[in-house]
Amino acid sequence: MYDPPLALYIWGNLTAADKHAIAIVGSRRTTHYGQQAALGFSRDLARSGLTIISGLARGIDSFAHRGALEAKGRTIAVIGSGLAQLYPPENFKLAEEIANGHGAVISEFPLQQRPDKKTFPMRNRIVAAWSTGVLVVECPKWSGSIITANLGIEMGKTVYAVPGPIDRPTSAGCNQLIRDGASLVSSADDILEDLETLPLNFELEVQPASSPPKELDATEQCVFDALSKEETLIDHIVNSSKLPVSTVITTLLRLEMKRLIRQLPGPRYVLR
């Protein structure tokens, strides 16, 4: 950053993994569509080992933090006020949960600084700078989220946007970002696949493919054991597992949703 903060006040704790973060931002006035999208993206990205960073504001920010907490992942809230003047006040319990072992609430402002029109844009530059990429979930054409996205672009970050209905002002900002070149995303997988192409020199903390989660049921374990790092045709999986084709197909879908395997054209499958 050309204008880094002089200091950061931290409530909670930071870890080395927090340098691998995705910003999730959006409007304070949300629809059910935006809320569910923010929760879903945040949960899946947090489960993959990325830290979710946002601004603790009402709306999309709050759902982004909650999604990370639901996934038992890490999240960082950068606020536009001092820690002793936390805003909005109704998010105090959310901030407390974040700081209590799940991440940190952070501010560059003195403890008693109240929020104003200048502090929020200043907060946005830290969110953009901290992140590997910026995901805008739902926002109108004029929004602080657009400021964060533009700051991310200036800093060389990838900007992602969730498309919305063309007749809803609440999605006009995201649709405009996509028109201007932001990456359209419909699931966390779109972001994770994009990150795999970047020279980040780190690996996401996903469950190793050779050590599947203990919660796999017998059918899932059977299909999982039939796969390897080599491309495997579905016919081979059926023959190896001795399960019906319909069962294999539905089980493969479940394993793919758990991000243990990947589907290739063919259809062929490989362990992640």
KOLLO-272985 format. One record per residue (C-alpha): x, y, z. Coordinates in pm, whole numbers, padded with zeros to 5 digits, always signed. Example, Ala and Ser with C-alpha at 12.3 -4.5 7.8 and 13.67 -1.06 7.14 Angstrom:
BEGIN
+01230-00450+00780
+01367-00106+00714
//
This chain:
BEGIN
+00000+00000+00000
+00121+00351-00072
-00058+00474+00243
-00031+00197+00503
-00175+00251+00851
+00068+00366+01118
-00057+00094+01352
-00330-00166+01386
-00529-00225+01702
-00615-00595+01725
-00885-00763+01930
-00829-01136+01894
-00537-01311+01733
-00372-01345+01394
-00199-01648+01244
+00034-01698+00951
-00255-01846+00752
-00440-01514+00767
-00218-01371+00495
-00414-01597+00258
-00747-01416+00270
-01042-01349+00045
-01240-01029+00095
-01618-01070+00078
-01807-00742+00062
-02147-00614-00040
-02442-00396+00039
-02582-00322+00383
-02931-00359+00237
-02951-00718+00126
-03194-00958-00032
-03237-01323+00062
-03043-01406-00255
-02745-01198-00144
-02752-01329+00213
-02749-01692+00103
-02478-01628-00154
-02255-01458+00104
-02307-01742+00352
-02242-02011+00092
-01928-01857-00056
-01787-01777+00287
-01850-02126+00427
-01693-02303+00131
-01391-02074+00106
-01329-02093+00482
-01351-02474+00472
-01081-02468+00206
-00842-02290+00440
-00883-01928+00331
-00943-01655+00585
-01251-01443+00516
-01196-01071+00555
-01475-00815+00560
-01589-00499+00734
-01835-00615+01004
-02100-00388+00852
-02468-00474+00837
-02577-00692+00548
-02334-00889+00331
-02034-00826+00559
-02213-00981+00855
-02320-01287+00657
-01964-01330+00527
-01828-01340+00882
-02106-01575+00995
-02039-01815+00709
-01674-01847+00813
-01775-01907+01174
-02027-02174+01071
-01747-02349+00882
-01524-02326+01192
-01283-02124+00981
-01106-01793+01036
-01233-01445+00967
-01103-01091+01011
-01326-00786+01059
-01170-00451+00970
-01388-00179+01118
-01426+00190+01043
-01411+00305+01405
-01205+00251+01716
-01237-00082+01895
-01403+00089+02192
-01664+00244+01961
-01750-00070+01766
-01996-00004+01484
-02263-00114+01424
-02333-00182+01793
-02569-00471+01718
-02272-00665+01579
-02087-00664+01910
-02171-01029+01980
-02054-01124+01631
-01729-00934+01689
-01686-01106+02025
-01729-01448+01865
-01473-01364+01598
-01218-01243+01851
-01273-01543+02076
-01048-01784+01890
-01179-01748+01533
-00983-01450+01407
-00960-01083+01493
-01138-00749+01486
-00897-00485+01360
-00886-00105+01337
-00627+00155+01251
-00814+00419+01452
-00764+00514+01818
-00983+00322+02058
-01241+00598+02109
-01263+00709+01743
-01624+00728+01625
-01709+00629+01266
-01771+00894+01001
-01782+00928+00622
-01402+00927+00599
-01324+00628+00819
-01512+00370+00612
-01326+00433+00281
-01002+00423+00482
-01110+00086+00623
-01186-00040+00272
-00827+00004+00153
-00704-00230+00429
-00963-00492+00333
-00851-00473-00030
-00479-00476+00050
-00503-00770+00291
-00689-00994+00048
-00571-01217-00232
-00891-01132-00418
-01207-00932-00361
-01551-01094-00398
-01847-00857-00434
-02169-01044-00360
-02447-00787-00390
-02442-00410-00420
-02600-00117-00606
-02407+00094-00857
-02292+00340-00591
-02157+00153-00293
-01860+00125-00061
-01815-00223-00205
-01743-00070-00545
-01477+00144-00376
-01321-00170-00226
-01330-00346-00564
-01168-00049-00739
-00900-00031-00471
-00837-00401-00524
-00797-00346-00898
-00549-00064-00834
-00350-00298-00609
-00344-00576-00869
-00597-00800-00694
-00845-01019-00877
-01203-00898-00842
-01487-01150-00846
-01858-01068-00864
-02176-01268-00814
-02426-01188-01092
-02779-01087-01002
-03114-01023-01171
-03088-00745-01428
-03401-00573-01298
-03284-00543-00936
-03096-00229-00832
-02942-00433-00549
-02736-00626-00808
-02661-00339-01046
-02314-00286-00904
-02210-00652-00940
-02345-00672-01294
-02154-00355-01384
-01833-00496-01237
-01873-00807-01452
-01932-00591-01757
-01613-00399-01674
-01405-00716-01650
-01454-00868-01304
-01465-01248-01298
-01818-01385-01284
-01843-01655-01018
-02131-01882-00924
-01960-02097-00660
-01653-02105-00437
-01502-02358-00675
-01472-02086-00941
-01254-01881-00706
-01052-02177-00579
-00976-02295-00932
-00867-01944-01026
-00639-01922-00722
-00470-02246-00822
-00337-02068-01133
-00181-01782-00934
+00183-01790-00816
+00092-01759-00447
+00351-02008-00320
+00109-02163-00075
-00137-02447-00066
-00487-02418+00069
-00539-02614+00389
-00783-02862+00241
-00811-03216+00368
-00537-03422+00196
-00681-03654-00066
-00495-03953+00076
-00660-03900+00414
-01036-03861+00367
-01252-03728+00650
-01367-03981+00904
-01730-03893+00835
-01731-04071+00496
-01993-04343+00494
-01920-04693+00362
-02038-04617+00009
-01837-04294-00012
-01528-04470+00120
-01569-04748-00137
-01589-04503-00427
-01307-04291-00283
-01080-04597-00265
-01144-04666-00633
-00986-04332-00729
-00628-04212-00746
-00424-03914-00863
-00445-04061-01211
-00748-03990-01429
-01006-04264-01374
-01300-04339-01605
-01637-04384-01442
-01658-04739-01587
-01344-04832-01393
-01491-04685-01073
-01810-04891-01119
-01612-05211-01182
-01375-05150-00894
-01640-05054-00638
-01893-05315-00759
-02169-05061-00699
-02460-04974-00930
-02391-04696-01179
-02659-04472-01026
-02506-04513-00680
-02157-04434-00809
-02276-04119-00986
-02454-03977-00681
-02161-04070-00456
-01913-03901-00689
-02122-03587-00672
-02113-03594-00291
-01735-03643-00289
-01695-03357-00535
-01904-03129-00314
-01675-03220-00025
-01382-03114-00247
-01214-03455-00223
-01227-03527-00595
-01244-03339-00923
-01441-03422-01235
-01271-03399-01574
-01421-03429-01924
-01494-03784-02019
-01633-03821-01758
-01317-03894-01563
-01231-03828-01200
-00914-03766-00998
-00836-03717-00631
-00759-03359-00533
//
